Amino acid sequence: MRKNRSKSPTKMPIVGDIVEIIVKPYNKNKKVTGKVKRVLTKKKNHTRGHKVMLEDGTVGRMISILKNKSKSKSKV
């Protein structure tokens, strides 16, 4: 039986969110903040953090969403 490494899985980011990520190699713990260009993880929830690509091309696992992209929904 596998143990969950994280107490709570991270939420799915969307393109345009401002996020904080850890860049590979993970042993250096380099944290970067940026705007999401692509979400590379397909699952809705991920225990180790969603893998994302920032607008500057940096790829890493998401730690937290700092600012959500505003969603505008119109009712028809």
Residue, then its C-alpha position, 0 to 999 in steps of 0.5 A: m500500500r502506498k502512502n500519501r507523501s502530501k497531506s493535501p493534494t494541490k489544486m489544478p492550475i490554469v493558464g494565466d495563474i501566478v504560481e510558485i514552483i520548485v525547479k529541477p533538480y529538486n535537491k537544490n530547492k530553487k523556488v521561482t514565481g511566474k505566470v503559467k503558460r502550460v499545465l503539463t500534468k493531466k490529473k485533476n489532483h496530484t500529490r507531489g504538485h502539478k508540473v507546469m511550464l511558466e511563460d519564460g520556459t521554466v518547468g517545475r512542480m507547483i507549490s502554491i497558486l499565488k493569484n488565480k486568473s480571473k474567470s469571467k462567465s456569462k450566463v446565456 
